[in-house]
C-alpha cells in the first residue's frame, strides 16, 4: 500500500531532498529510480535509510562529491548500510532490478542508474572495498 502522500510503497520524495531544500527530491529525483529502490526494499525486507539523494552542484561540491555526480542528475542515492551483509543483500537486490552501478562505503552503499557512465561496475570509497570474489556471485 502506497503512502498517502507518495506514489511509492516505502519512500517519499522528501527522503531524497537536499538538506535545507524541501521539495528538491520531488523536483529532481528520477521516479523510475525510486521505483527500483522500492522493489529493492521489498526484496531485502528491512528499511532503506537514504543518507543522500538529490544534490545541487553547490551542495555536491560542499560534501566532496565528484563534479559529474549522478546525485546532481537525480539518478543516485546513498543508503545507510553498516554491515557488509547489508551491503551484499542490497547489492544483490539492486542487480536483480537492473541497477549496475554500485559504490561500497564504510557505512553506506551508493546505487545509481546513470546511463552516461560505465555500467556493470562496483567501486569502493576510501578504505572500504567489497570482496569482489563474493560480488561475482551476486547476480
VEXLUM-976157 format. One line per 4 residues: number of its first residue (from 1); their letters; for each residue x, y, z of C-alpha. Coordinates in nm, 3 decimals. Example, Ala and Ser with C-alpha at 12.3 -4.5 7.8 and 13.67 -1.06 7.14 Angstrom:
2
1 = AS = 1.230,-0.450,0.780 ~ 1.367,-0.106,0.714
% end
This chain:
139
1 = XXXX = 0.000,0.000,0.000 ~ 0.147,0.334,-0.107 ~ 0.195,0.610,0.148 ~ -0.085,0.865,0.127
5 = XXXX = 0.147,1.142,0.014 ~ 0.367,0.931,-0.213 ~ 0.342,0.724,-0.531 ~ 0.586,0.476,-0.371
9 = XXXX = 0.526,0.195,-0.125 ~ 0.824,0.259,0.101 ~ 0.957,0.604,0.017 ~ 0.851,0.965,-0.009
13 = XXXX = 1.020,1.218,-0.233 ~ 1.117,1.420,0.075 ~ 1.361,1.145,0.180 ~ 1.566,1.242,-0.127
17 = XXXX = 1.564,1.619,-0.059 ~ 1.891,1.806,-0.035 ~ 1.926,1.926,0.328 ~ 1.757,2.263,0.366
21 = XXXX = 1.585,2.240,0.027 ~ 1.236,2.097,0.076 ~ 1.082,1.973,-0.248 ~ 1.415,1.918,-0.423
25 = XXXX = 1.366,1.540,-0.421 ~ 1.027,1.567,-0.592 ~ 1.161,1.819,-0.841 ~ 1.484,1.643,-0.936
29 = XXXX = 1.480,1.271,-0.849 ~ 1.401,1.009,-1.113 ~ 1.069,0.845,-1.033 ~ 1.180,0.529,-1.216
33 = XXXX = 1.492,0.509,-1.000 ~ 1.291,0.542,-0.677 ~ 1.056,0.269,-0.802 ~ 1.361,0.043,-0.834
37 = XXXX = 1.458,0.132,-0.477 ~ 1.103,0.043,-0.370 ~ 1.149,-0.302,-0.525 ~ 1.485,-0.342,-0.351
41 = XXXX = 1.328,-0.252,-0.017 ~ 1.057,-0.513,-0.074 ~ 1.319,-0.776,-0.156 ~ 1.557,-0.714,0.135
45 = XXXX = 1.285,-0.689,0.400 ~ 1.449,-0.413,0.603 ~ 1.421,-0.032,0.584 ~ 1.647,0.153,0.344
49 = XXXX = 1.756,0.480,0.503 ~ 1.852,0.738,0.240 ~ 2.153,0.936,0.356 ~ 2.195,1.131,0.031
53 = XXXX = 1.962,1.173,-0.265 ~ 1.943,1.482,-0.483 ~ 2.234,1.727,-0.459 ~ 2.265,2.065,-0.626
57 = XXXX = 2.607,2.125,-0.781 ~ 2.697,2.361,-0.494 ~ 2.594,2.115,-0.222 ~ 2.764,1.829,-0.405
61 = XXXX = 3.091,2.026,-0.406 ~ 3.043,2.111,-0.037 ~ 3.017,1.741,0.058 ~ 3.313,1.644,-0.160
65 = XXXX = 3.119,1.478,-0.442 ~ 3.274,1.437,-0.787 ~ 3.185,1.712,-1.034 ~ 2.985,1.476,-1.259
69 = XXXX = 2.799,1.311,-0.969 ~ 2.484,1.119,-1.057 ~ 2.327,1.273,-0.746 ~ 2.314,1.606,-0.936
73 = XXXX = 2.101,1.438,-1.205 ~ 1.864,1.278,-0.952 ~ 1.985,0.933,-1.057 ~ 2.165,0.824,-0.740
77 = XXXX = 2.114,0.756,-0.372 ~ 2.336,0.664,-0.081 ~ 2.175,0.417,0.157 ~ 2.283,0.352,0.515
81 = XXXX = 2.435,0.003,0.540 ~ 2.656,-0.054,0.841 ~ 2.748,-0.419,0.778 ~ 2.887,-0.597,0.475
85 = XXXX = 2.594,-0.840,0.495 ~ 2.351,-0.550,0.449 ~ 2.556,-0.417,0.157 ~ 2.566,-0.758,-0.012
89 = XXXX = 2.192,-0.802,0.027 ~ 2.119,-0.454,-0.112 ~ 2.368,-0.503,-0.396 ~ 2.219,-0.839,-0.493
93 = XXXX = 1.868,-0.694,-0.499 ~ 1.991,-0.388,-0.692 ~ 2.146,-0.604,-0.961 ~ 1.826,-0.807,-0.991
97 = XXXX = 1.622,-0.490,-1.061 ~ 1.869,-0.363,-1.321 ~ 2.096,-0.132,-1.122 ~ 2.452,-0.198,-1.230
101 = XXXX = 2.645,0.090,-1.069 ~ 2.726,0.023,-0.704 ~ 2.960,0.210,-0.470 ~ 3.074,0.050,-0.145
105 = XXXX = 3.137,0.280,0.153 ~ 3.222,0.216,0.517 ~ 2.868,0.285,0.639 ~ 2.667,0.314,0.317
109 = XXXX = 2.609,0.176,-0.028 ~ 2.571,0.401,-0.333 ~ 2.333,0.300,-0.612 ~ 2.281,0.484,-0.938
113 = XXXX = 2.124,0.438,-1.280 ~ 2.327,0.692,-1.476 ~ 2.342,0.553,-1.831 ~ 2.601,0.817,-1.927
117 = XXXX = 2.856,0.636,-1.712 ~ 3.025,0.296,-1.727 ~ 2.784,0.013,-1.647 ~ 2.836,-0.310,-1.453
121 = XXXX = 3.078,-0.158,-1.202 ~ 3.135,-0.180,-0.829 ~ 3.382,0.051,-0.655 ~ 3.495,0.131,-0.304
125 = XXXX = 3.519,0.465,-0.126 ~ 3.823,0.539,0.087 ~ 3.941,0.221,0.254 ~ 3.612,0.036,0.206
129 = XXXX = 3.620,-0.221,-0.070 ~ 3.383,-0.506,-0.137 ~ 3.513,-0.856,-0.165 ~ 3.497,-0.882,-0.544
133 = XXXX = 3.510,-1.261,-0.538 ~ 3.187,-1.267,-0.339 ~ 3.030,-0.997,-0.555 ~ 3.084,-1.211,-0.866
137 = XXX = 2.832,-1.448,-0.714 ~ 2.566,-1.182,-0.655 ~ 2.392,-1.194,-0.993
% end
